[in-house]
């Protein structure tokens, strides 16, 4: 599996492209904006888009969906159902910021905690990690963690937004603190990191690790 990213839109969101060169297929994680640019990147790989996986449904993570669906009709969108109300309010949220936005059609497939998604020889486990949003998930394989807005390099996602829950975020970070330190974290914003680096330097994750140790 090859991996690339594009930083898109006014919120500088990371759209991740998982590429299977053997099958000429791509999965897009969080195509938040600039659908034409994302589509061009996929076409340059000589591939077709076969799925869209969403870590959550905030407007800066879903704004490119409809443009990609026009380019690849029928491409399925995967979302945790707890974020369906957030997803449905995308255009309303964008209007508050004065941002052009095309409301996507409803998601096609429901993600669930513990579900497995296979692509390009890798198996990703869906981890439901609410807090930033009710339906926030992370996609975790043996080597990769697509964390959405759960975890950033040196920080975490906001918990002061509609639908956010600081207590749920704390519980989700305790769960993340137990993930293998070698995992490369591909976040929704900012640079890549590793679980190990965040356990060593990120006060939010070091605090979660202390809770984990107290539990034994």
C-alpha positions as CSV (number, residue, x, y, z in Angstrom):
1,X,0.0,0.0,0.0
2,X,1.2,3.5,-0.9
3,X,0.1,6.5,1.1
4,X,-0.1,10.2,0.2
5,X,-1.9,13.2,1.5
6,X,-3.3,16.6,0.4
7,X,-3.8,19.5,2.7
8,X,-7.1,20.9,1.6
9,X,-9.5,23.8,2.3
10,X,-9.4,26.8,4.6
11,X,-9.1,24.6,7.7
12,X,-6.0,22.9,6.2
13,X,-7.4,19.4,6.6
14,X,-5.4,16.3,5.7
15,X,-7.1,14.1,3.1
16,X,-5.3,10.8,3.0
17,X,-5.1,8.6,-0.1
18,X,-4.5,4.9,0.3
19,X,-3.3,3.5,-3.0
20,X,-3.2,-0.2,-4.1
21,X,-1.0,-0.1,-7.2
22,X,-1.6,-3.8,-8.0
23,X,-5.4,-3.2,-8.4
24,X,-5.2,0.5,-9.4
25,X,-7.5,1.4,-6.6
26,X,-7.7,4.3,-4.0
27,X,-9.5,4.8,-0.7
28,X,-9.8,8.4,0.3
29,X,-9.9,9.2,4.0
30,X,-11.6,12.5,4.9
31,X,-11.8,14.3,1.6
32,X,-12.6,17.6,3.2
33,X,-12.5,20.1,0.3
34,X,-11.0,20.7,-3.1
35,X,-12.6,17.6,-4.8
36,X,-11.1,18.5,-8.2
37,X,-7.6,18.5,-6.7
38,X,-8.1,15.2,-4.9
39,X,-9.5,13.7,-8.1
40,X,-6.6,14.9,-10.1
41,X,-4.2,13.3,-7.6
42,X,-6.1,10.0,-7.9
43,X,-6.1,10.1,-11.7
44,X,-2.4,10.8,-11.8
45,X,-1.9,7.6,-9.9
46,X,-3.7,5.8,-12.7
47,X,-6.3,4.6,-10.2
48,X,-10.0,4.8,-9.5
49,X,-11.6,5.8,-6.2
50,X,-13.3,2.7,-4.6
51,X,-14.3,4.0,-1.2
52,X,-14.4,7.0,1.1
53,X,-13.7,6.4,4.8
54,X,-14.6,9.2,7.2
55,X,-13.1,9.6,10.7
56,X,-15.9,11.9,11.5
57,X,-18.4,14.3,9.9
58,X,-17.3,17.9,10.6
59,X,-17.6,20.1,7.5
60,X,-13.8,20.3,7.0
61,X,-13.7,16.5,6.6
62,X,-16.6,16.0,4.2
63,X,-16.7,18.9,1.8
64,X,-15.2,17.1,-1.1
65,X,-17.4,14.1,-1.1
66,X,-20.0,15.1,-3.7
67,X,-17.4,16.3,-6.2
68,X,-15.7,12.9,-5.9
69,X,-19.0,11.1,-6.3
70,X,-19.6,12.9,-9.6
71,X,-16.2,11.7,-10.8
72,X,-16.7,8.2,-9.5
73,X,-20.5,7.5,-9.4
74,X,-21.5,5.1,-6.7
75,X,-18.4,5.3,-4.6
76,X,-19.5,4.3,-1.1
77,X,-19.1,6.5,1.9
78,X,-18.4,4.9,5.3
79,X,-19.3,6.8,8.5
80,X,-20.1,6.0,12.1
81,X,-23.9,6.5,12.6
82,X,-23.4,8.6,15.7
83,X,-22.1,11.3,13.4
84,X,-25.0,11.2,11.0
85,X,-26.6,14.3,12.5
86,X,-23.3,16.2,12.3
87,X,-23.0,15.1,8.7
88,X,-26.5,16.2,7.8
89,X,-25.7,19.7,9.2
90,X,-22.6,20.3,7.1
91,X,-24.1,23.0,4.9
92,X,-25.6,24.7,8.0
93,X,-22.2,24.7,9.7
94,X,-20.4,26.0,6.6
95,X,-22.9,28.9,6.3
96,X,-21.8,30.1,9.7
97,X,-18.2,30.4,8.4
98,X,-19.3,31.8,5.0
99,X,-17.6,28.9,3.3
100,X,-18.9,27.4,0.0
101,X,-20.1,23.9,0.6
102,X,-21.9,21.2,-1.2
103,X,-24.0,19.0,1.2
104,X,-23.2,15.4,0.5
105,X,-25.9,12.7,0.1
106,X,-26.2,10.4,3.1
107,X,-23.4,7.9,3.9
108,X,-23.8,4.4,2.5
109,X,-22.2,2.2,5.1
110,X,-22.2,2.3,8.9
111,X,-18.9,1.9,10.7
112,X,-18.9,0.2,14.1
113,X,-16.3,-0.3,16.9
114,X,-14.2,-3.4,16.2
115,X,-15.2,-3.6,12.5
116,X,-12.4,-4.6,10.1
117,X,-11.8,-2.9,6.8
118,X,-9.4,-4.5,4.3
119,X,-7.5,-2.7,1.6
120,X,-4.3,-3.3,-0.3
121,X,-3.3,-6.2,1.9
122,X,-3.7,-4.3,5.1
123,X,-6.5,-4.8,7.7
124,X,-7.7,-1.7,9.5
125,X,-9.7,-2.0,12.7
126,X,-12.3,0.7,13.4
127,X,-11.9,2.2,16.9
128,X,-14.9,4.3,18.0
129,X,-13.2,7.2,19.9
130,X,-15.8,9.9,20.6
131,X,-15.1,13.2,22.2
132,X,-14.3,15.5,19.4
133,X,-17.5,14.4,17.8
134,X,-20.0,11.7,18.8
135,X,-19.0,9.4,15.9
136,X,-15.3,10.0,15.7
137,X,-13.3,6.9,14.8
138,X,-9.7,6.0,14.1
139,X,-8.6,3.4,11.5
140,X,-5.8,1.4,13.0
141,X,-3.6,-1.3,11.2
142,X,-0.4,-2.9,12.3
143,X,1.6,0.1,11.2
144,X,-0.8,3.0,10.7
145,X,-3.3,5.0,12.6
146,X,-5.6,7.5,10.8
147,X,-6.7,9.5,13.9
148,X,-8.9,12.1,12.4
149,X,-9.2,14.9,15.1
150,X,-8.7,12.6,18.0
151,X,-4.9,13.1,18.2
152,X,-2.5,15.5,16.6
153,X,1.3,16.0,17.0
154,X,1.5,17.7,20.4
155,X,-2.2,18.2,20.8
156,X,-5.8,16.8,20.5
157,X,-9.0,17.8,18.8
158,X,-11.3,20.4,20.3
159,X,-14.0,19.5,22.8
160,X,-15.9,22.8,22.8
161,X,-17.9,22.2,19.6
162,X,-21.6,21.1,19.4
163,X,-21.6,17.4,20.1
164,X,-18.2,17.3,21.7
165,X,-17.8,15.6,25.0
166,X,-14.6,16.2,27.1
167,X,-15.3,13.2,29.3
168,X,-15.6,10.9,26.3
169,X,-12.4,12.4,24.9
170,X,-10.6,11.6,28.0
171,X,-11.8,8.0,27.8
172,X,-10.8,7.8,24.1
173,X,-7.3,9.1,24.8
174,X,-6.9,6.4,27.5
175,X,-7.7,3.9,24.8
176,X,-5.3,5.5,22.4
177,X,-2.5,5.4,25.0
178,X,-2.7,1.6,24.9
179,X,-2.0,1.4,21.1
180,X,1.5,0.2,20.1
181,X,4.1,3.0,20.2
182,X,5.4,2.2,16.7
183,X,2.1,3.2,15.1
184,X,2.5,6.1,12.7
185,X,-0.3,8.6,13.3
186,X,-1.7,10.3,10.3
187,X,-3.9,13.0,11.8
188,X,-6.7,15.2,10.4
189,X,-4.5,18.3,10.7
190,X,-0.8,18.9,11.0
191,X,2.2,16.7,10.6
192,X,2.5,13.0,11.2
193,X,3.7,11.6,14.4
194,X,3.8,8.3,16.3
195,X,2.0,7.0,19.3
196,X,5.4,6.6,21.1
197,X,6.4,10.3,20.4
198,X,3.0,11.5,21.7
199,X,3.3,9.3,24.8
200,X,6.7,11.0,25.4
201,X,5.7,14.6,24.7
202,X,2.0,15.2,24.4
203,X,0.6,16.1,27.8
204,X,-2.9,14.9,26.8
205,X,-1.6,11.5,26.0
206,X,0.9,11.2,28.8
207,X,-1.9,12.0,31.2
208,X,-4.0,9.3,29.6
209,X,-1.2,6.8,29.9
210,X,-1.0,7.6,33.7
211,X,-4.6,6.7,34.0
212,X,-3.9,3.5,32.1
213,X,-1.1,2.6,34.5
214,X,-3.2,3.2,37.6
215,X,-5.7,0.8,36.2
216,X,-3.0,-1.9,36.1
